[in-house]
Amino acid sequence: MLPNSNNYEILYNSITHKLSDCDFSEIAPRLGFELPIDNTLTMCFVGREFKINQFGVFASDGMPSDPNIRSTIIYYVTSKGCGEPSYSYKSPHAFIHSSTTGAKMELEWMTSPLIRKYKNDIYGLGAILHKIGADYDNKPNNGIHKWTYRVLPKIPMQIIFMEADDEFPCEINLMLDESADKFMEFEQLAFLCGCFVKSILILEKLT
């Protein structure tokens, strides 16, 4: 990953050209968007609306936005993927191909901020997930709680909260639909999970 926000902005600027020749009318039904208006797609990412057109990705509220989110949206919009979600889930680790450099990289960085924030506050986590439209599985099993959230139009995510007990600390895991790699590569999926976590924490501060 790139080391600072300026480099993330450079990365975003380096890939906006991918949108210039997009046929948004073809993309919309294939990737789960509403049909474009004025050649512009609209989507919500973790409670915030974004507009996508041939010039880039822009938050509808006109305020600055995370370049990683904008880059992730571009990678998704320019995907050649098609099909429907399987609604079966697996860890982001499972999308690493054996040929990938650094395939054994650890991804605990993705959820550790959530654990620090919510390890003793499942109700707080539940409230913020409810706010963005996540669906709670009303049948917790042995202290394991699950929510399902469509983080991108064709990529559902499962958020799993495992309560701490006398032997093990709290765990929070993100799981992605098994079909996610039809639409994005592993590195892009890792960015997607990181953007989800960061957006949840920002939304919490604004609530």
C-alpha positions in Angstrom: 0.0 0.0 0.0 1.0 3.6 -0.5 2.4 5.4 2.6 0.3 8.5 2.9 -2.8 10.3 1.8 -1.1 12.4 -0.9 0.0 9.2 -2.6 -3.5 7.8 -2.3 -4.8 11.0 -4.1 -2.1 10.5 -6.8 -3.3 6.9 -7.2 -6.9 8.1 -7.6 -5.9 10.7 -10.2 -3.9 8.1 -12.1 -6.9 5.9 -12.7 -9.7 8.4 -13.3 -9.0 8.0 -17.1 -10.6 4.5 -16.8 -14.0 6.3 -16.6 -13.6 8.4 -19.7 -14.9 5.8 -22.2 -17.3 4.0 -19.9 -20.8 3.1 -21.2 -22.7 3.7 -18.0 -25.9 2.5 -19.5 -24.3 -0.9 -20.0 -22.5 -0.9 -16.7 -25.6 0.0 -14.6 -27.6 -3.2 -14.9 -24.5 -5.5 -15.0 -23.0 -4.1 -11.8 -26.3 -3.4 -9.9 -26.7 0.4 -10.3 -29.8 2.4 -11.1 -29.8 3.6 -14.7 -27.6 6.7 -15.2 -29.0 10.2 -15.2 -27.1 12.7 -17.4 -24.5 10.0 -17.9 -23.9 9.8 -14.2 -24.2 6.8 -11.8 -25.2 7.3 -8.2 -24.3 5.0 -5.3 -24.2 5.0 -1.5 -21.0 3.8 0.3 -21.4 3.3 4.0 -24.0 6.0 4.4 -22.6 8.6 2.0 -23.8 9.2 -1.6 -21.3 9.4 -4.5 -21.7 10.4 -8.1 -19.7 8.7 -10.8 -19.2 10.2 -14.3 -16.6 10.2 -17.0 -14.5 12.8 -15.0 -14.3 11.0 -11.7 -16.0 10.1 -8.4 -17.5 12.9 -6.3 -19.3 12.9 -2.9 -22.8 14.3 -3.5 -22.5 16.6 -0.5 -19.6 18.4 -2.1 -17.3 17.8 0.8 -13.9 16.2 0.6 -13.8 12.4 0.5 -11.3 9.6 1.0 -9.3 9.0 -2.2 -9.2 5.3 -1.3 -13.0 5.1 -1.5 -13.0 7.0 -4.8 -10.4 4.6 -6.2 -12.2 1.6 -4.9 -15.4 2.8 -6.6 -13.5 3.3 -9.9 -12.1 -0.3 -9.7 -15.6 -1.6 -9.2 -17.3 0.5 -11.9 -14.7 -0.4 -14.5 -14.9 -4.1 -13.6 -15.8 -6.6 -16.4 -17.6 -8.8 -13.8 -21.1 -10.0 -14.1 -23.5 -12.3 -12.3 -25.3 -12.3 -9.0 -24.0 -12.7 -5.4 -23.9 -16.3 -4.0 -24.7 -15.1 -0.4 -22.1 -17.5 0.8 -19.2 -15.8 2.5 -15.5 -16.3 3.0 -12.5 -14.4 4.6 -10.7 -11.9 2.4 -7.6 -14.1 2.9 -9.4 -16.7 0.8 -9.2 -14.5 -2.3 -5.4 -14.5 -2.3 -4.1 -16.5 -5.2 -1.0 -18.6 -4.4 0.9 -16.7 -7.1 0.3 -13.4 -5.4 3.4 -11.7 -4.0 3.1 -11.5 -0.3 0.3 -14.0 -0.2 0.8 -14.7 3.4 0.3 -11.0 4.4 -1.8 -10.5 7.5 -5.0 -8.5 7.3 -5.7 -8.0 10.9 -5.2 -4.2 10.4 -8.6 -4.2 8.7 -10.7 -4.9 11.8 -8.4 -4.0 14.7 -9.7 -0.4 14.8 -13.3 -1.7 15.1 -12.2 -4.1 17.9 -10.6 -1.2 19.8 -13.8 0.9 19.4 -16.5 -1.7 20.0 -15.0 -4.6 21.9 -17.2 -3.8 24.9 -20.0 -2.2 23.0 -21.9 -4.6 20.7 -24.9 -2.4 21.0 -22.9 0.6 19.7 -21.7 -1.4 16.7 -25.2 -2.7 16.1 -26.6 0.8 16.1 -24.1 2.2 13.6 -24.6 -0.9 11.3 -28.3 -0.4 11.5 -27.9 3.2 10.5 -26.2 2.3 7.2 -28.8 -0.4 6.5 -27.1 -3.6 7.6 -29.4 -6.5 8.4 -28.9 -8.2 11.7 -29.2 -12.0 12.1 -31.6 -12.2 15.0 -30.3 -15.6 16.0 -27.0 -15.1 17.8 -25.2 -18.3 18.5 -22.9 -18.7 21.5 -22.0 -15.0 21.6 -21.5 -14.8 17.8 -23.5 -12.0 16.1 -23.8 -11.4 12.4 -24.9 -8.6 10.1 -25.2 -8.6 6.3 -24.5 -5.4 4.3 -24.2 -4.8 0.6 -21.0 -2.8 0.6 -21.0 -2.5 -3.2 -24.1 -3.2 -5.4 -23.0 -6.8 -6.3 -20.8 -7.4 -3.3 -22.5 -8.3 0.0 -20.4 -8.4 3.2 -20.9 -10.2 6.4 -19.8 -8.6 9.7 -19.2 -11.1 12.5 -18.8 -10.0 16.1 -17.6 -12.7 18.6 -18.0 -11.7 22.2 -15.1 -12.1 24.5 -15.1 -14.9 27.1 -12.8 -16.2 29.8 -10.5 -17.7 27.2 -10.6 -15.5 24.1 -10.8 -11.8 23.5 -13.4 -10.1 21.3 -13.1 -10.7 17.6 -14.6 -8.8 14.7 -14.3 -10.3 11.2 -15.3 -9.1 7.8 -16.4 -11.8 5.3 -17.0 -11.2 1.6 -19.4 -12.9 -0.8 -17.7 -15.8 -2.6 -18.4 -14.1 -5.9 -16.5 -10.9 -5.0 -13.4 -11.8 -7.0 -15.5 -11.8 -10.2 -15.6 -8.0 -9.8 -12.4 -7.0 -8.0 -8.9 -8.3 -7.5 -7.7 -9.2 -4.0 -5.8 -6.0 -3.4 -8.9 -4.0 -4.4 -11.0 -6.1 -2.0 -8.6 -5.4 0.8 -8.9 -1.7 0.1 -12.7 -2.1 0.1 -12.6 -3.7 3.5 -10.3 -1.0 4.8 -12.5 1.7 3.4 -15.6 0.1 5.1 -13.9 0.1 8.5 -12.6 3.7 8.2 -16.1 4.9 7.0 -17.8 3.2 10.0 -15.5 5.0 12.4 -15.9 8.3 10.8 -19.7 7.9 10.8 -19.6 7.0 14.5 -17.9 10.3 15.2 -20.5 12.2 13.2 -23.4 10.5 15.0 
